[in-house]
Amino acid sequence: MQATVHRFDAATGSGSVLTDSGEVLPFTGRALQGSGLRHLRPGQRLSAVREGDEVVELRLGTIRGPEEFTP
């Protein structure tokens, strides 16, 4: 899904994103570590992978992974 960084705490690597559907979802430092990113800024656009009510993976920009394409 596409999202915008809503809040980011550089000390913990956690924060939240605002999805294009209007939901605010949290993410932990683990989601950030897996992305290879070090810092995020509010307003930055990301692709996010959601599990339940939490973001578990972040990707820079709006590049979709192969699992997001439907034939």
GROMACS elastic network, one bead per residue, 0.5 to 0.9 nm:
[ bonds ]
;  ai    aj funct       b0    kb
    1    19     6  0.72876   500
    1    20     6  0.77734   500
    1    46     6  0.84910   500
    1    47     6  0.56108   500
    1    48     6  0.53861   500
    1    49     6  0.64557   500
    1    50     6  0.78317   500
    1    62     6  0.87512   500
    1    64     6  0.83378   500
    1    68     6  0.82498   500
    2    18     6  0.88016   500
    2    19     6  0.61028   500
    2    20     6  0.59979   500
    2    21     6  0.88940   500
    2    45     6  0.73897   500
    2    46     6  0.59886   500
    2    48     6  0.61885   500
    2    49     6  0.89103   500
    2    61     6  0.86905   500
    2    62     6  0.65969   500
    2    64     6  0.89310   500
    3     6     6  0.87849   500
    3    17     6  0.59834   500
    3    18     6  0.54258   500
    3    20     6  0.55945   500
    3    21     6  0.86508   500
    3    44     6  0.84467   500
    3    45     6  0.58946   500
    3    46     6  0.53350   500
    3    47     6  0.60034   500
    3    48     6  0.66358   500
    3    62     6  0.87024   500
    4    16     6  0.87563   500
    4    17     6  0.54097   500
    4    18     6  0.51890   500
    4    19     6  0.63905   500
    4    20     6  0.77300   500
    4    42     6  0.73251   500
    4    43     6  0.54806   500
    4    44     6  0.54756   500
    4    46     6  0.59468   500
    4    47     6  0.84361   500
    5     8     6  0.72195   500
    5    15     6  0.79633   500
    5    16     6  0.63362   500
    5    18     6  0.62997   500
    5    19     6  0.87880   500
    5    40     6  0.72328   500
    5    41     6  0.65548   500
    5    43     6  0.52240   500
    5    44     6  0.53502   500
    5    45     6  0.65324   500
    5    46     6  0.73030   500
    6    15     6  0.74195   500
    6    16     6  0.53936   500
    6    18     6  0.55976   500
    6    24     6  0.76142   500
    6    25     6  0.89528   500
    6    41     6  0.83201   500
    6    42     6  0.52887   500
    6    43     6  0.65207   500
    6    44     6  0.84090   500
    7    14     6  0.83271   500
    7    15     6  0.50235   500
    7    16     6  0.51487   500
    7    17     6  0.67827   500
    7    18     6  0.89241   500
    7    26     6  0.89134   500
    7    40     6  0.87511   500
    7    41     6  0.77380   500
    7    42     6  0.58130   500
    7    43     6  0.87416   500
    8    12     6  0.86945   500
    8    13     6  0.69623   500
    8    14     6  0.59393   500
    8    16     6  0.66202   500
    8    17     6  0.87238   500
    8    39     6  0.82503   500
    8    40     6  0.65157   500
    8    41     6  0.67731   500
    8    42     6  0.69140   500
    9    12     6  0.57555   500
    9    13     6  0.56117   500
    9    14     6  0.55453   500
    9    15     6  0.58602   500
    9    39     6  0.89297   500
    9    40     6  0.87606   500
   10    14     6  0.72308   500
   10    15     6  0.86916   500
   10    38     6  0.83291   500
   10    39     6  0.65601   500
   10    40     6  0.79495   500
   11    14     6  0.81120   500
   12    15     6  0.84634   500
   12    28     6  0.78747   500
   12    29     6  0.61380   500
   13    27     6  0.85675   500
   13    28     6  0.64823   500
   13    30     6  0.78787   500
   13    31     6  0.85912   500
   13    32     6  0.64644   500
   13    33     6  0.80360   500
   13    38     6  0.79332   500
   13    39     6  0.76681   500
   13    40     6  0.87589   500
   14    26     6  0.75819   500
   14    27     6  0.55666   500
   14    30     6  0.81544   500
   14    31     6  0.81888   500
   14    32     6  0.74570   500
   15    25     6  0.85435   500
   15    26     6  0.57110   500
   15    27     6  0.54737   500
   15    28     6  0.65919   500
   15    29     6  0.81903   500
   16    24     6  0.64134   500
   16    25     6  0.53215   500
   16    27     6  0.55641   500
   16    28     6  0.84557   500
   16    54     6  0.88961   500
   16    55     6  0.82772   500
   17    23     6  0.80301   500
   17    24     6  0.55540   500
   17    25     6  0.54076   500
   17    26     6  0.64187   500
   17    27     6  0.76376   500
   17    42     6  0.87458   500
   17    46     6  0.86539   500
   17    48     6  0.86338   500
   17    55     6  0.82456   500
   18    21     6  0.80286   500
   18    22     6  0.60532   500
   18    23     6  0.55666   500
   18    25     6  0.64987   500
   19    22     6  0.52389   500
   19    23     6  0.52495   500
   19    24     6  0.63836   500
   19    25     6  0.75186   500
   19    48     6  0.86710   500
   20    23     6  0.75055   500
   25    50     6  0.85910   500
   25    53     6  0.63152   500
   25    54     6  0.56154   500
   25    55     6  0.64691   500
   26    53     6  0.76108   500
   26    54     6  0.53747   500
   26    55     6  0.61369   500
   27    30     6  0.78857   500
   27    31     6  0.62155   500
   27    32     6  0.78093   500
   27    54     6  0.59033   500
   27    56     6  0.64729   500
   27    57     6  0.81925   500
   27    58     6  0.87814   500
   28    31     6  0.56196   500
   28    32     6  0.69387   500
   28    33     6  0.89748   500
   28    54     6  0.85091   500
   28    55     6  0.78093   500
   28    56     6  0.76100   500
   29    32     6  0.50808   500
   29    33     6  0.60768   500
   29    34     6  0.86975   500
   30    33     6  0.50797   500
   30    34     6  0.63087   500
   30    35     6  0.88206   500
   30    56     6  0.74075   500
   30    57     6  0.80668   500
   31    34     6  0.54586   500
   31    35     6  0.66815   500
   31    55     6  0.69288   500
   31    58     6  0.60196   500
   32    35     6  0.52719   500
   32    36     6  0.69345   500
   32    37     6  0.61886   500
   32    38     6  0.72518   500
   32    39     6  0.84358   500
   32    40     6  0.89615   500
   32    56     6  0.83891   500
   32    57     6  0.69223   500
   32    58     6  0.62413   500
   32    59     6  0.86804   500
   33    36     6  0.56318   500
   33    37     6  0.66387   500
   33    38     6  0.74449   500
   33    57     6  0.87649   500
   33    58     6  0.89087   500
   34    37     6  0.79125   500
   34    56     6  0.87823   500
   34    57     6  0.66596   500
   34    58     6  0.75405   500
   34    59     6  0.89382   500
   35    38     6  0.85294   500
   35    57     6  0.66919   500
   35    58     6  0.55625   500
   35    59     6  0.57720   500
   35    60     6  0.77920   500
   36    59     6  0.85633   500
   37    40     6  0.75933   500
   37    58     6  0.86290   500
   37    59     6  0.83196   500
   37    60     6  0.78990   500
   40    43     6  0.88885   500
   40    44     6  0.69623   500
   41    44     6  0.56653   500
   42    45     6  0.87935   500
   44    60     6  0.87087   500
   44    61     6  0.81631   500
   45    60     6  0.71925   500
   45    61     6  0.55861   500
   45    62     6  0.69685   500
   46    58     6  0.66286   500
   46    59     6  0.56725   500
   46    60     6  0.50064   500
   46    62     6  0.57730   500
   46    63     6  0.83487   500
   47    57     6  0.83769   500
   47    58     6  0.58858   500
   47    60     6  0.63915   500
   47    61     6  0.62229   500
   47    62     6  0.53283   500
   47    63     6  0.67984   500
   47    64     6  0.69865   500
   47    65     6  0.89480   500
   48    55     6  0.63864   500
   48    56     6  0.75396   500
   48    57     6  0.56544   500
   48    59     6  0.61918   500
   48    60     6  0.88360   500
   49    54     6  0.86315   500
   49    55     6  0.56933   500
   49    56     6  0.58157   500
   49    57     6  0.50049   500
   49    58     6  0.64852   500
   49    59     6  0.85000   500
   50    53     6  0.70252   500
   50    54     6  0.57335   500
   50    56     6  0.57776   500
   50    57     6  0.72283   500
   51    54     6  0.55895   500
   51    55     6  0.61788   500
   51    56     6  0.64118   500
   52    55     6  0.80526   500
   55    58     6  0.74273   500
   59    62     6  0.76772   500
   59    63     6  0.75123   500
   59    64     6  0.85219   500
   60    63     6  0.73266   500
   61    64     6  0.88070   500
   64    67     6  0.79839   500
   64    68     6  0.60999   500
   64    69     6  0.75480   500
   65    68     6  0.56349   500
   65    69     6  0.74341   500
   66    69     6  0.56651   500
   66    70     6  0.87231   500
   67    70     6  0.77194   500
